[in-house]
Amino acid sequence: MQIAVLGLNHGYTFAKQLKEMKGLTLAAVAGNNAAAIERANELEVPLYQDYKQLIDQCQLDGVIITLPNHLHKEAVKYCADQGVHCLVEKPIADTTEAAREMIAYCEQKQVKLMVGHHRRFSEKINHLKQLLASDIIGDLVGVNMVWALAKDRDYYKEAWRIKASGGPLLINGIHDLDNLLYVTNLKIESAYGVARNKIRGFKVEDAVTAILEAADGTVIHYFLTDGVPSPWSYEFNVMENPIYHFYEEDCYHFFGTKGSLAFPSFRCFRYSEDQYGWKHALTEEQFPLETTADPIIGELEHFKAVLKGETAPRVTGEEGLKTLEILEAINLSVQEKRKVSLHE
């Protein structure tokens, strides 16, 4: 199967993995800076500065799109016109309007569209999903999620990262929100958000607090920042990507009627029936999962199966849209300083 990668920032990770995988061939890459030239040479594949020229000239089965968010719609539609199936990096698009247009266009062209929420292929995330479904903490009452770290100062030297669609909520928060939907199956009905830029002073946010309400009454508190030194974030705690330092901490907590569960330690705290309540000691049980599997590889193996017609995309355009709708509701709440219903 012949694959091309458009964009060589995050796309470089995909390209390197493709070079090692059986059944998939990296045919070409697209990029237009010095780093792209260096990486294409390392990968020993043709480099196109114009991704459209790549699509026109290469015989492809699929394409992985890791371009800036606002370019996703144009790239997906161009590939669909050539009958090329797409794995588009999260978020599916920079707006829900663009996402809906992409979904409809791919359906019209009979092209498969998969969204790159690769953590749905994480063994630890799937273990969490199974534990929550097993009723060990009863009915879900609340969730606390934290993503707090400090990015390198050079990260924000790229102009698009200080504009509206380049901040941590859309780039990083989209991961946590998708994790939430995937492991809980909650239907989010409203969002209230507050965002600040007091750390760097750019137009884009550098800290966000959001309160989400689900149809079943569950309330979620989410705090996100990319400008604070902290050990509490998915990247630092789950140990799936070796480029990050590992800290033995938890970034998510789930609170239920029978107990509470921390992630990724999988520590569970409950009372026994005969000694229930705050005057008694909680019992602690752990449900660990030892794994070093890379979810990116799992995602690519799945994309290969999708291209071969063996399965449907696990993360469809519609699934990507659901996550983006929540994020867009948070942004609207931030702008208008009010609670926003997802039914608006």
Secondary structure, DSSP 8 states (H G I E B T S, - for coil): -EEEEE-SSTHHHHHHHHHH-TT-EEEEEE--SHHHHHHHHHHTS-EESSHHHHHHHS--SEEEE-S-GGGHHHHHHHHHHTT-EEEEESSS-SSHHHHHHHHHHHHHHT--EEEE-GGGG-HHHHHHHHHHHTTTT-SEEEEEEEEE-B--GGGGGSGGGGSTTSSHIIIIIHHHHHHHHHHH---EEEEEEEEE-TTT--SS-SEEEEEEEETTS-EEEEEEESBS--S-SHHHHH---TTS------SEEEEESSEEEEETT-EEEE-BTTB-STTS--EEEE--------HHHHHHHHHHHHHTTSS--SSBHHHHHHHHHHHHHHHHHHHHTS-EETT-
